[in-house]
């Protein structure tokens, strides 16, 4: 969440930055500021009353020693005590309402974030490689999956429902190969520490990484145990250090983790959602960084480059898009999307979204570090897919298909897959 001091000291700046996300948020800023003022006034009154109670209590003691009647003054003290308790309840209620409001206010887009209203205004930052050219009409991954018995959407629907799939034979082997390839690349070449976390988390973890309460309708909730299926490894991995104070010399912390990802919202039926494009469950290798405010933008560039290396190593054409203020995610201050070209789709597919959250998540998790002056400061958190498997799978098989439907396996992936092609 945002620093409450911004609402007190720079409300116009907060409104200005939030306005770049869209209309309607300035009212929430005013509400938070009003609640904060009421809460602070209540706290001031409570402190005054506590002082009065202490002073009068001493007077009662002196009066009793003199044998004076203290009934009236004792009644006054009890009244003060009752008022202090009431103020406490009111202050707690105001504090809770203020927190709930602040949890619903998105992060401020970074000053370097391009201003725009929607995805159509996201600028293209750079392009790598060229679109492959074929002397035949390329098939999509659904047709290729059926030809090789790799993807079974009917079985997924039968045992679970729509937007689920069963990988079979070479499809399952390719999926496993990609997971191992990604983990090895990021841990061996990019310096990330691999972690294997639970696939279910407490609500507090989702609050920390901003999925709750704003996006409660998009996560799977196991009500009996009050646990949630992870929508991404970002959630358990970033929360590994919640409520901790890290040492400066330990930063940046860099983690890589594989998890399946579960999302209730898989998109509407139609164009761009066929096959593996939007699923309720998909695999992903996530990259998470925890660092200092001074280095977080530099680390965002490194994180994005790490994710790009995946596509470069596999020889897949892609482009980098920077999200404008009207399209950047709820908790993000600055985001790059990596979009890989999928020939069978005839379009680019997002395979990684690399974001710098500033201290927005850290405040929700109370994640801090001790700086060189011994002061506790909130960390900056970053994450990005390194990458999402379903769409990487799509781009790979569609890019490396042959005229007869065979699929060449890129050389760096062959030792993981165990063969040079799918025939």
RODO-2510 file (C-alpha; in nm, 4 decimals, decimal comma):
residues 423
     n   res          X          Y          Z
     1     x     0,0000     0,0000     0,0000
     2     x     0,1011     0,3634    -0,0220
     3     x     0,2799     0,5540     0,2515
     4     x     0,0184     0,7351     0,4640
     5     x     0,2521     1,0348     0,4791
     6     x     0,1876     1,0921     0,1084
     7     x    -0,1819     1,1464     0,1842
     8     x    -0,0919     1,3940     0,4594
     9     x     0,1886     1,5826     0,2904
    10     x     0,1348     1,5425    -0,0866
    11     x    -0,2354     1,4676    -0,1511
    12     x    -0,2349     1,6604    -0,4799
    13     x     0,0648     1,4617    -0,6060
    14     x    -0,1088     1,1346    -0,5152
    15     x    -0,4226     1,2460    -0,7008
    16     x    -0,2172     1,3562    -0,9999
    17     x    -0,0344     1,0237    -1,0329
    18     x    -0,3486     0,8171    -0,9743
    19     x    -0,5362     1,0250    -1,2318
    20     x    -0,2979     0,8893    -1,4955
    21     x    -0,4415     0,5444    -1,4194
    22     x    -0,7983     0,6603    -1,4787
    23     x    -1,0794     0,8614    -1,3263
    24     x    -1,2480     0,8103    -0,9888
    25     x    -0,9546     0,7499    -0,7566
    26     x    -0,9191     1,1031    -0,6171
    27     x    -1,2299     1,0557    -0,4031
    28     x    -1,0588     0,7651    -0,2252
    29     x    -0,7579     0,9861    -0,1549
    30     x    -0,9838     1,2421     0,0131
    31     x    -1,1545     0,9679     0,2144
    32     x    -0,8227     0,8304     0,3394
    33     x    -0,7023     1,1790     0,4319
    34     x    -1,0271     1,2524     0,6174
    35     x    -1,0166     0,9256     0,8107
    36     x    -0,6526     0,9817     0,8946
    37     x    -0,7303     1,3273     1,0315
    38     x    -1,0187     1,1922     1,2410
    39     x    -0,8041     0,9097     1,3718
    40     x    -0,5196     1,1459     1,4645
    41     x    -0,7582     1,3869     1,6388
    42     x    -0,9028     1,0954     1,8352
    43     x    -0,5532     0,9841     1,9325
    44     x    -0,4679     1,3381     2,0452
    45     x    -0,7813     1,3513     2,2596
    46     x    -0,7044     1,0106     2,4056
    47     x    -0,3531     1,1159     2,5042
    48     x    -0,4892     1,4343     2,6665
    49     x    -0,7482     1,2379     2,8607
    50     x    -0,4887     0,9867     2,9738
    51     x    -0,2824     1,2780     3,1053
    52     x    -0,5874     1,4202     3,2811
    53     x    -0,6642     1,0826     3,4350
    54     x    -0,3104     1,0432     3,5641
    55     x    -0,3115     1,3938     3,7088
    56     x    -0,6488     1,3531     3,8783
    57     x    -0,5542     1,0083     4,0111
    58     x    -0,2606     1,1681     4,1898
    59     x    -0,4920     1,4319     4,3313
    60     x    -0,7201     1,1565     4,4615
    61     x    -0,4279     0,9970     4,6427
    62     x    -0,3350     1,3273     4,8048
    63     x    -0,6952     1,3979     4,9033
    64     x    -0,7379     1,0528     5,0574
    65     x    -0,4296     1,1052     5,2702
    66     x    -0,5922     1,4224     5,3999
    67     x    -0,9116     1,2322     5,4757
    68     x    -1,1141     1,4260     5,2181
    69     x    -1,4182     1,2846     5,0327
    70     x    -1,3039     1,1720     4,6849
    71     x    -1,6279     1,0155     4,5560
    72     x    -1,6996     1,2927     4,3068
    73     x    -1,3482     1,3093     4,1698
    74     x    -1,3306     0,9278     4,1450
    75     x    -1,6517     0,9357     3,9415
    76     x    -1,4862     1,1909     3,7145
    77     x    -1,1885     0,9567     3,6651
    78     x    -1,4225     0,6681     3,5806
    79     x    -1,5942     0,8894     3,3258
    80     x    -1,2605     0,9776     3,1725
    81     x    -1,1722     0,6067     3,1591
    82     x    -1,5014     0,5281     2,9833
    83     x    -1,4334     0,8044     2,7317
    84     x    -1,0795     0,6758     2,6685
    85     x    -1,2162     0,3275     2,5991
    86     x    -1,4756     0,4673     2,3591
    87     x    -1,2145     0,6733     2,1782
    88     x    -1,0024     0,3609     2,1513
    89     x    -1,2872     0,1687     1,9882
    90     x    -1,3610     0,4581     1,7538
    91     x    -0,9914     0,4946     1,6629
    92     x    -0,9613     0,1224     1,5925
    93     x    -1,2671     0,1387     1,3668
    94     x    -1,1262     0,4402     1,1828
    95     x    -0,7881     0,2684     1,1489
    96     x    -0,9514    -0,0456     1,0063
    97     x    -1,1622     0,1531     0,7595
    98     x    -0,8568     0,3530     0,6540
    99     x    -0,6557     0,0335     0,5974
   100     x    -0,9359    -0,1209     0,3915
   101     x    -0,9497     0,1908     0,1741
   102     x    -0,5738     0,2006     0,1302
   103     x    -0,5671    -0,1662     0,0280
   104     x    -0,8021    -0,0707    -0,2557
   105     x    -0,5903     0,2177    -0,3862
   106     x    -0,3412     0,1118    -0,6568
   107     x     0,0251     0,1975    -0,6612
   108     x     0,1397     0,5281    -0,8040
   109     x     0,2852     0,4843    -1,1530
   110     x     0,6532     0,5739    -1,1553
   111     x     0,7331     0,9151    -1,3007
   112     x     0,9128     0,7356    -1,5857
   113     x     0,6047     0,5298    -1,6703
   114     x     0,4590     0,6464    -2,0063
   115     x     0,1223     0,8169    -1,9713
   116     x    -0,1662     0,6577    -2,1565
   117     x    -0,5238     0,5404    -2,1205
   118     x    -0,5127     0,1821    -2,2462
   119     x    -0,3014    -0,0987    -2,3906
   120     x    -0,3243     0,0598    -2,7348
   121     x    -0,0957     0,3356    -2,6074
   122     x     0,1781     0,1058    -2,4759
   123     x     0,5028     0,1979    -2,6536
   124     x     0,7219    -0,0685    -2,8119
   125     x     1,0658    -0,0541    -2,6496
   126     x     1,2630    -0,2968    -2,8651
   127     x     1,2351    -0,6013    -3,0907
   128     x     1,4613    -0,9068    -3,1049
   129     x     1,4941    -1,1314    -3,4074
   130     x     1,2576    -1,1519    -3,7032
   131     x     0,9306    -1,3267    -3,7700
   132     x     0,9977    -1,6678    -3,9222
   133     x     0,8981    -1,7161    -4,2861
   134     x     0,7520    -2,0450    -4,4132
   135     x     0,6883    -2,1852    -4,7606
   136     x     0,3744    -2,3474    -4,6213
   137     x     0,0820    -2,2316    -4,4110
   138     x     0,1852    -2,2781    -4,0475
   139     x    -0,0470    -2,4751    -3,8222
   140     x    -0,1428    -2,3626    -3,4751
   141     x    -0,0450    -2,5555    -3,1622
   142     x    -0,3879    -2,7150    -3,1326
   143     x    -0,3485    -2,8844    -3,4719
   144     x     0,0135    -2,9755    -3,3978
   145     x    -0,0840    -3,1070    -3,0562
   146     x    -0,3503    -3,3280    -3,2088
   147     x    -0,1137    -3,4553    -3,4792
   148     x     0,1442    -3,5676    -3,2236
   149     x    -0,0914    -3,6635    -2,9426
   150     x     0,0615    -3,3943    -2,7205
   151     x    -0,2421    -3,2006    -2,5988
   152     x    -0,5699    -3,3510    -2,4802
   153     x    -0,8241    -3,0768    -2,4136
   154     x    -1,1133    -3,3226    -2,4072
   155     x    -0,9561    -3,5199    -2,1219
   156     x    -0,8887    -3,1976    -1,9307
   157     x    -1,2519    -3,0947    -1,9682
   158     x    -1,3728    -3,4409    -1,8692
   159     x    -1,1796    -3,4662    -1,5441
   160     x    -1,1880    -3,0976    -1,4444
   161     x    -1,3620    -2,8603    -1,6849
   162     x    -1,3027    -2,6147    -1,9665
   163     x    -0,9701    -2,4295    -1,9831
   164     x    -0,7807    -2,7305    -1,8440
   165     x    -0,5579    -2,9633    -2,0470
   166     x    -0,3789    -3,2959    -2,0199
   167     x    -0,0287    -3,3008    -2,1696
   168     x     0,0499    -3,6428    -2,3156
   169     x     0,3638    -3,8150    -2,4437
   170     x     0,5971    -3,5672    -2,6142
   171     x     0,3810    -3,2795    -2,4915
   172     x     0,4311    -3,3754    -2,1265
   173     x     0,8001    -3,4362    -2,1900
   174     x     0,8410    -3,0962    -2,3600
   175     x     0,6628    -2,9197    -2,0745
   176     x     0,8931    -3,0861    -1,8192
   177     x     1,1974    -3,0074    -2,0341
   178     x     1,1045    -2,6397    -2,0484
   179     x     1,0617    -2,6188    -1,6700
   180     x     1,4050    -2,7724    -1,6088
   181     x     1,5666    -2,5617    -1,8797
   182     x     1,4267    -2,2399    -1,7295
   183     x     1,5283    -2,3230    -1,3737
   184     x     1,8796    -2,4214    -1,4785
   185     x     1,9208    -2,1081    -1,6923
   186     x     1,8175    -1,8675    -1,4172
   187     x     2,0026    -2,0373    -1,1329
   188     x     2,3224    -2,1241    -1,3207
   189     x     2,3626    -1,8181    -1,5435
   190     x     2,1641    -1,5420    -1,3731
   191     x     2,2413    -1,6034    -1,0064
   192     x     1,8928    -1,6787    -0,8748
   193     x     1,8448    -1,9167    -0,5830
   194     x     1,5928    -2,1883    -0,6586
   195     x     1,3118    -2,2344    -0,4065
   196     x     1,0287    -2,4837    -0,4010
   197     x     0,7327    -2,3398    -0,2116
   198     x     0,3834    -2,4637    -0,1200
   199     x     0,1186    -2,4312    -0,3887
   200     x    -0,1430    -2,3100    -0,1382
   201     x    -0,1121    -1,9970     0,0762
   202     x    -0,2855    -1,8039     0,3519
   203     x    -0,4935    -1,4965     0,2759
   204     x    -0,2244    -1,2742     0,4303
   205     x     0,0189    -1,3798     0,1589
   206     x    -0,2231    -1,2721    -0,1147
   207     x    -0,2867    -0,9426     0,0618
   208     x     0,0892    -0,8879     0,0706
   209     x     0,1278    -0,9250    -0,3064
   210     x    -0,1987    -0,7368    -0,3837
   211     x    -0,4216    -1,0179    -0,5138
   212     x    -0,6473    -0,9691    -0,2098
   213     x    -0,8790    -0,8046    -0,1436
   214     x    -0,9045    -0,6401    -0,4866
   215     x    -0,9001    -0,9558    -0,7010
   216     x    -1,0680    -1,2103    -0,4736
   217     x    -1,2918    -1,3278    -0,7584
   218     x    -0,9896    -1,4409    -0,9609
   219     x    -0,8325    -1,6819    -0,7104
   220     x    -0,9329    -2,0326    -0,6070
   221     x    -1,0297    -2,0469    -0,2389
   222     x    -1,0298    -2,3689    -0,0343
   223     x    -1,2911    -2,2492     0,2140
   224     x    -1,2733    -2,5325     0,4658
   225     x    -0,9029    -2,4696     0,5298
   226     x    -0,9138    -2,0977     0,4377
   227     x    -0,6231    -2,1470     0,1986
   228     x    -0,5815    -2,0324    -0,1600
   229     x    -0,4270    -2,1972    -0,4662
   230     x    -0,1384    -1,9816    -0,5853
   231     x    -0,2136    -1,7679    -0,8929
   232     x     0,1633    -1,7321    -0,9412
   233     x     0,4837    -1,8175    -0,7534
   234     x     0,5185    -1,4441    -0,6873
   235     x     0,2833    -1,4919    -0,3916
   236     x     0,4631    -1,7555    -0,1801
   237     x     0,8129    -1,6484    -0,2876
   238     x     0,7803    -1,2750    -0,2180
   239     x     0,6170    -1,3558     0,1157
   240     x     0,9133    -1,5671     0,2267
   241     x     1,0508    -1,2581     0,4015
   242     x     0,7288    -1,0940     0,5211
   243     x     0,7590    -0,9355     0,8684
   244     x     1,1395    -0,9525     0,8419
   245     x     1,4209    -0,6974     0,8539
   246     x     1,6882    -0,7989     0,6032
   247     x     2,0559    -0,7118     0,6192
   248     x     2,1744    -0,4614     0,3583
   249     x     2,4552    -0,6930     0,2481
   250     x     2,2025    -0,9671     0,1669
   251     x     2,0362    -0,7532    -0,1019
   252     x     1,9385    -0,8036    -0,3692
   253     x     1,7637    -1,1288    -0,2818
   254     x     1,6976    -1,3255    -0,6020
   255     x     1,4691    -1,6275    -0,6175
   256     x     1,3517    -1,8517    -0,9007
   257     x     1,0632    -2,0908    -0,8471
   258     x     0,8457    -2,3247    -1,0477
   259     x     0,4787    -2,3587    -0,9607
   260     x     0,1597    -2,4402    -1,1378
   261     x    -0,0593    -2,1293    -1,1453
   262     x    -0,4334    -2,1356    -1,0809
   263     x    -0,6628    -1,8558    -1,1993
   264     x    -1,0406    -1,8598    -1,2048
   265     x    -1,0538    -1,6005    -1,4803
   266     x    -0,9271    -1,7644    -1,7960
   267     x    -1,0833    -1,5249    -2,0454
   268     x    -1,3942    -1,5355    -2,2579
   269     x    -1,4361    -1,7848    -2,5369
   270     x    -1,3350    -1,6640    -2,8808
   271     x    -1,0379    -1,5164    -3,0617
   272     x    -0,7127    -1,5337    -2,8690
   273     x    -0,8362    -1,7887    -2,6165
   274     x    -0,8239    -2,1106    -2,8204
   275     x    -0,6066    -2,3954    -2,6975
   276     x    -0,3397    -2,3081    -2,4412
   277     x    -0,3614    -1,9294    -2,4729
   278     x    -0,5734    -1,8758    -2,1604
   279     x    -0,5994    -2,1557    -1,9067
   280     x    -0,7268    -2,1907    -1,5516
   281     x    -0,4078    -2,3864    -1,4708
   282     x    -0,0680    -2,3402    -1,6309
   283     x     0,2984    -2,3827    -1,5369
   284     x     0,5372    -2,0964    -1,4785
   285     x     0,8893    -2,0264    -1,3601
   286     x     0,8832    -1,6988    -1,1665
   287     x     1,1683    -1,4614    -1,0869
   288     x     1,1503    -1,2503    -0,7692
   289     x     1,3879    -0,9788    -0,6509
   290     x     1,3972    -0,7929    -0,3186
   291     x     1,6247    -0,4914    -0,3173
   292     x     1,6768    -0,1308    -0,2083
   293     x     1,4930     0,1785    -0,3395
   294     x     1,8156     0,3097    -0,4917
   295     x     1,8762     0,0000    -0,7069
   296     x     1,5280    -0,1238    -0,7936
   297     x     1,5027     0,0378    -1,1374
   298     x     1,8411    -0,1046    -1,2340
   299     x     1,7279    -0,4441    -1,1077
   300     x     1,4109    -0,4178    -1,3189
   301     x     1,6238    -0,3839    -1,6312
   302     x     1,8311    -0,6862    -1,5261
   303     x     1,5196    -0,8892    -1,4463
   304     x     1,3723    -0,8115    -1,7868
   305     x     1,6998    -0,9026    -1,9569
   306     x     1,7049    -1,2347    -1,7675
   307     x     1,3579    -1,3195    -1,8987
   308     x     1,4557    -1,2103    -2,2506
   309     x     1,7500    -1,4504    -2,2439
   310     x     1,5036    -1,7396    -2,2399
   311     x     1,3618    -1,6405    -2,5784
   312     x     1,6994    -1,5477    -2,7238
   313     x     1,8471    -1,8821    -2,6222
   314     x     1,5542    -2,0629    -2,7834
   315     x     1,5719    -1,8432    -3,0946
   316     x     1,2188    -1,7051    -3,0613
   317     x     1,1264    -1,3653    -3,2065
   318     x     0,9802    -1,1245    -2,9504
   319     x     0,9199    -0,7622    -2,8646
   320     x     0,9249    -0,5588    -2,5415
   321     x     0,6275    -0,3384    -2,4581
   322     x     0,6296    -0,0859    -2,1741
   323     x     0,2908    -0,0558    -2,0075
   324     x     0,1448     0,2922    -1,9894
   325     x    -0,0136     0,4355    -1,6749
   326     x    -0,3630     0,3291    -1,7807
   327     x    -0,2576    -0,0328    -1,8356
   328     x     0,0037    -0,0968    -1,5659
   329     x    -0,0986    -0,3542    -1,3042
   330     x    -0,2688    -0,2605    -0,9768
   331     x     0,0403    -0,2929    -0,7576
   332     x     0,3087    -0,2064    -1,0117
   333     x     0,4941     0,1222    -1,0517
   334     x     0,6596     0,0261    -1,3823
   335     x     0,6190    -0,2796    -1,6054
   336     x     0,7672    -0,4289    -1,9202
   337     x     0,5740    -0,6993    -2,1059
   338     x     0,7652    -0,9492    -2,3171
   339     x     0,5580    -1,0712    -2,6094
   340     x     0,6729    -1,3680    -2,8166
   341     x     0,5653    -1,4236    -3,1769
   342     x     0,3416    -1,7262    -3,2357
   343     x     0,3235    -1,8001    -3,6112
   344     x     0,0172    -2,0257    -3,5862
   345     x    -0,1707    -1,7489    -3,4077
   346     x    -0,0357    -1,4744    -3,6307
   347     x     0,0142    -1,2554    -3,3256
   348     x     0,2329    -1,1832    -3,0261
   349     x     0,1646    -1,3540    -2,6928
   350     x     0,2664    -1,2149    -2,3551
   351     x     0,5018    -1,4627    -2,1870
   352     x     0,6418    -1,2391    -1,9155
   353     x     0,5405    -0,9275    -1,7286
   354     x     0,8377    -0,7772    -1,5423
   355     x     0,7369    -0,5279    -1,2747
   356     x     0,8867    -0,3017    -1,0117
   357     x     0,6419    -0,2579    -0,7234
   358     x     0,8518    -0,0069    -0,5333
   359     x     0,7718    -0,0361    -0,1615
   360     x     0,4025    -0,1000    -0,2301
   361     x     0,4097    -0,4734    -0,1561
   362     x     0,6734    -0,4375     0,1158
   363     x     0,4467    -0,2073     0,3179
   364     x     0,1677    -0,4631     0,3004
   365     x     0,4097    -0,7350     0,4151
   366     x     0,6091    -0,5168     0,6577
   367     x     0,9235    -0,6250     0,4712
   368     x     1,2166    -0,4020     0,5583
   369     x     1,5950    -0,3836     0,5560
   370     x     1,8441    -0,2019     0,7769
   371     x     2,0330     0,0608     0,5777
   372     x     2,3931     0,1752     0,6201
   373     x     2,2832     0,4218     0,8903
   374     x     2,1036     0,1533     1,0904
   375     x     1,7604     0,2815     0,9903
   376     x     1,4836     0,0353     0,9038
   377     x     1,3477     0,1069     0,5542
   378     x     1,0969    -0,0693     0,3358
   379     x     1,2421    -0,2876     0,0609
   380     x     1,1473    -0,2652    -0,3039
   381     x     1,0088    -0,5838    -0,4612
   382     x     1,0134    -0,6962    -0,8230
   383     x     0,8965    -0,9997    -1,0125
   384     x     0,8576    -1,1339    -1,3612
   385     x     0,7796    -1,4587    -1,5370
   386     x     1,0887    -1,6334    -1,6449
   387     x     0,8677    -1,7409    -1,8325
   388     x     0,5045    -1,8602    -1,8450
   389     x     0,5093    -2,2107    -1,9902
   390     x     0,1803    -2,2474    -2,1758
   391     x     0,2455    -1,9609    -2,4160
   392     x     0,6149    -2,0431    -2,4427
   393     x     0,5075    -2,3962    -2,5391
   394     x     0,2747    -2,2465    -2,8027
   395     x     0,5405    -2,0193    -2,9527
   396     x     0,8019    -2,2951    -2,9544
   397     x     0,6021    -2,5643    -3,1345
   398     x     0,4490    -2,3164    -3,3786
   399     x     0,7843    -2,1535    -3,4604
   400     x     0,9781    -2,4778    -3,5096
   401     x     0,7156    -2,6727    -3,7032
   402     x     0,8094    -2,8272    -4,0382
   403     x     0,6032    -2,8668    -4,3535
   404     x     0,5005    -3,2220    -4,2563
   405     x     0,4014    -3,1096    -3,9040
   406     x     0,7187    -3,2331    -3,7395
   407     x     0,8673    -3,0089    -3,4734
   408     x     1,2392    -2,9334    -3,4371
   409     x     1,3652    -2,8973    -3,0805
   410     x     1,6112    -2,6045    -3,0383
   411     x     1,9602    -2,7262    -2,9587
   412     x     1,9783    -2,5785    -2,6030
   413     x     1,6618    -2,7701    -2,5137
   414     x     1,7560    -3,1044    -2,6667
   415     x     1,9443    -3,2432    -2,3669
   416     x     1,6386    -3,1745    -2,1502
   417     x     1,3920    -3,3176    -2,4005
   418     x     1,6088    -3,6125    -2,4966
   419     x     1,5686    -3,5764    -2,8728
   420     x     1,6166    -3,3280    -3,1547
   421     x     1,2659    -3,3362    -3,2929
   422     x     0,9074    -3,4489    -3,2491
   423     x     0,7988    -3,6643    -3,5434
***
